Every structure is written in structure tokens, then in C-alpha cells.
Amino acid sequence: MDIVVDYNGRRFHGVGLATDIVESSAKAMVHVLNNIWRAAEVEKELQRKAQNKENNKETV
């Protein structure tokens, strides 16, 4: 099963493999949700690093 989801202006792709269509669909959706979560965590980390960099400029 292959799922593509548009979320917050971004496209996320998920794949699930199983002999049962319901199981493969669920696995694909979990894959998409994990990708969305991971993208959000990366964005938070980038914002944190940018804030730290800005704070370091102010103290110099």
C-alpha cells in the first residue's frame, strides 16, 4: 500500500506491506504519521539552533 498525504503545505509518503489490505493501509498511515512527526522534530531543532546562534551573537 502506498499513501501520499498533504499536510501543512508539504507532501508526505508512506508505504505499508502486508498480505491484508487493512493491515498494509494501517502500516502506510503509521509510516506517514512518523514522517510528519520526524519533520516537525527536525523543524524544532533547526529553530532551536537558529535561536542559539542568535543568542550567541548578542552576547559577543
MARMAR-583048 format. One line per 2 residues: their letters; for each residue x, y, z of N, C-alpha, C, O. Coordinates in nm, 3 decimals. Atoms other than C-alpha are relative to their C-alpha. Layout:
# residues N
A) X:Y:Z:X:Y:Z:X:Y:Z:X:Y:Z; ...
//
This chain:
# residues 60
MD) 0.085:-0.117:0.000:0.000:0.000:0.000:0.089:0.122:0.000:0.191:0.127:0.069; -0.075:-0.124:0.016:0.126:0.344:-0.093:-0.095:0.117:0.030:-0.200:0.127:-0.033
IV) 0.084:-0.114:-0.037:-0.017:0.661:0.068:0.081:0.128:-0.011:0.197:0.133:0.030; -0.059:-0.134:0.004:0.061:1.026:-0.004:-0.097:0.095:0.069:-0.216:0.097:0.038
VD) 0.083:-0.092:-0.078:-0.066:1.291:0.238:0.058:0.140:-0.012:0.179:0.160:0.002; -0.040:-0.141:-0.004:-0.054:1.670:0.204:-0.032:0.052:0.139:-0.145:0.044:0.186
YN) 0.017:-0.051:-0.136:0.000:1.828:0.546:0.081:0.128:0.015:0.203:0.128:-0.007; -0.065:-0.130:-0.018:0.080:2.194:0.615:0.084:0.040:-0.121:0.195:0.091:-0.107
GR) -0.069:-0.040:0.121:0.180:2.252:0.255:0.114:-0.091:-0.043:0.186:-0.060:-0.137; -0.105:0.096:0.036:0.415:1.954:0.245:-0.063:-0.133:-0.034:-0.174:-0.164:0.012
RF) 0.049:0.131:0.041:0.372:1.613:0.091:0.082:-0.108:0.070:0.206:-0.106:0.067; -0.064:0.109:-0.071:0.448:1.302:0.296:-0.043:-0.132:-0.061:-0.159:-0.150:-0.099
HG) 0.021:0.128:0.068:0.478:0.950:0.159:0.015:-0.113:0.102:0.107:-0.112:0.184; -0.007:0.115:-0.088:0.410:0.625:0.343:-0.024:-0.129:-0.075:-0.104:-0.135:-0.168
VG) 0.013:0.132:0.063:0.442:0.260:0.248:-0.027:-0.103:0.109:0.036:-0.100:0.215; 0.028:0.110:-0.092:0.295:-0.043:0.422:-0.013:-0.129:-0.079:-0.083:-0.135:-0.181
LA) 0.004:0.129:0.069:0.345:-0.404:0.321:-0.058:-0.107:0.092:-0.012:-0.125:0.205; 0.061:0.112:-0.072:0.125:-0.691:0.436:-0.091:-0.073:-0.100:-0.127:-0.017:-0.203
TD) 0.090:0.074:0.089:-0.092:-0.959:0.278:-0.144:0.048:0.014:-0.224:0.029:-0.078; 0.134:-0.052:-0.024:-0.403:-0.797:0.429:-0.003:0.149:-0.034:0.082:0.225:0.012
IV) 0.007:-0.139:0.045:-0.511:-0.466:0.269:-0.021:0.097:0.115:0.033:0.207:0.113; 0.024:-0.088:-0.115:-0.633:-0.321:0.600:0.130:0.017:0.079:0.164:0.128:0.120
ES) -0.127:-0.007:-0.072:-0.305:-0.405:0.772:0.103:0.083:-0.076:0.172:0.166:-0.016; -0.097:-0.077:0.078:-0.096:-0.265:0.488:-0.037:0.148:-0.003:0.051:0.234:-0.001
SA) 0.045:-0.139:-0.004:-0.307:0.053:0.485:0.036:0.064:0.134:0.084:0.178:0.138; -0.033:-0.051:-0.133:-0.260:0.096:0.860:0.150:0.024:0.013:0.193:0.126:0.068
KA) -0.145:-0.017:-0.005:0.115:0.044:0.829:0.045:0.121:-0.081:0.134:0.195:-0.039; -0.034:-0.115:0.082:0.133:0.300:0.550:-0.037:0.130:0.071:0.039:0.227:0.066
MV) 0.041:-0.121:-0.072:-0.060:0.554:0.758:0.093:0.028:0.118:0.127:0.143:0.143; -0.095:-0.017:-0.110:0.168:0.495:1.058:0.132:0.055:-0.055:0.194:0.141:0.008
HV) -0.122:-0.048:0.063:0.465:0.549:0.825:-0.012:0.150:-0.031:0.080:0.226:-0.005; 0.023:-0.142:0.030:0.316:0.882:0.708:0.003:0.082:0.129:0.068:0.186:0.135
LN) 0.003:-0.074:-0.127:0.246:0.991:1.067:0.139:0.012:0.061:0.174:0.117:0.116; -0.138:-0.007:-0.050:0.603:0.905:1.168:0.081:0.101:-0.080:0.162:0.175:-0.022
NI) -0.072:-0.097:0.083:0.735:1.109:0.875:-0.040:0.143:0.036:0.045:0.232:0.041; 0.047:-0.133:-0.040:0.520:1.407:0.976:0.061:0.039:0.135:0.109:0.151:0.152
WR) -0.057:-0.026:-0.132:0.637:1.380:1.338:0.149:0.031:-0.011:0.198:0.126:0.050; -0.144:-0.019:0.017:1.001:1.349:1.230:0.030:0.137:-0.061:0.123:0.205:-0.019
AA) -0.019:-0.130:0.064:0.972:1.657:1.005:-0.023:0.112:0.101:0.049:0.212:0.100; 0.026:-0.101:-0.103:0.824:1.855:1.296:0.116:0.008:0.099:0.154:0.117:0.141
EV) -0.113:0.002:-0.092:1.109:1.747:1.525:0.123:0.066:-0.062:0.195:0.139:0.006; -0.113:-0.062:0.070:1.369:1.849:1.266:-0.020:0.151:-0.005:0.075:0.227:0.018
EK) 0.029:-0.144:0.005:1.199:2.188:1.227:0.023:0.065:0.137:0.079:0.174:0.145; -0.023:-0.053:-0.135:1.201:2.240:1.606:0.149:0.011:0.030:0.194:0.110:0.088
EL) -0.144:-0.001:-0.024:1.570:2.151:1.621:0.068:0.112:-0.079:0.157:0.178:-0.027; -0.056:-0.108:0.080:1.653:2.392:1.338:-0.032:0.136:0.062:0.053:0.225:0.065
QR) 0.037:-0.126:-0.066:1.463:2.670:1.515:0.080:0.020:0.129:0.122:0.132:0.159; -0.079:-0.009:-0.123:1.642:2.592:1.842:0.143:0.041:-0.030:0.200:0.126:0.039
KA) -0.138:-0.035:0.037:1.982:2.607:1.671:0.009:0.144:-0.049:0.105:0.214:-0.017; 0.000:-0.139:0.048:1.893:2.934:1.497:-0.012:0.096:0.118:0.054:0.200:0.120
QN) 0.016:-0.084:-0.118:1.782:3.081:1.831:0.129:0.004:0.080:0.170:0.111:0.127; -0.128:0.004:-0.072:2.104:2.967:2.000:0.105:0.083:-0.072:0.182:0.154:-0.008
KE) -0.096:-0.077:0.079:2.308:3.118:1.718:-0.026:0.149:0.018:0.068:0.227:0.033; 0.037:-0.140:-0.019:2.118:3.447:1.754:0.037:0.046:0.141:0.086:0.157:0.158
NN) -0.035:-0.035:-0.139:2.166:3.444:2.133:0.151:0.016:0.016:0.196:0.103:0.090; -0.146:-0.009:-0.007:2.541:3.385:2.088:0.050:0.129:-0.064:0.148:0.186:-0.016
KE) -0.039:-0.126:0.064:2.565:3.687:1.855:-0.022:0.117:0.095:0.058:0.211:0.098; 0.033:-0.109:-0.091:2.401:3.908:2.117:0.097:0.010:0.117:0.119:0.119:0.170
TV) -0.090:0.000:-0.115:2.647:3.807:2.391:0.143:0.036:-0.038:0.224:0.062:0.051; -0.138:-0.031:0.043:2.959:3.876:2.182:0.020:0.147:-0.010:0.129:0.192:-0.044
//
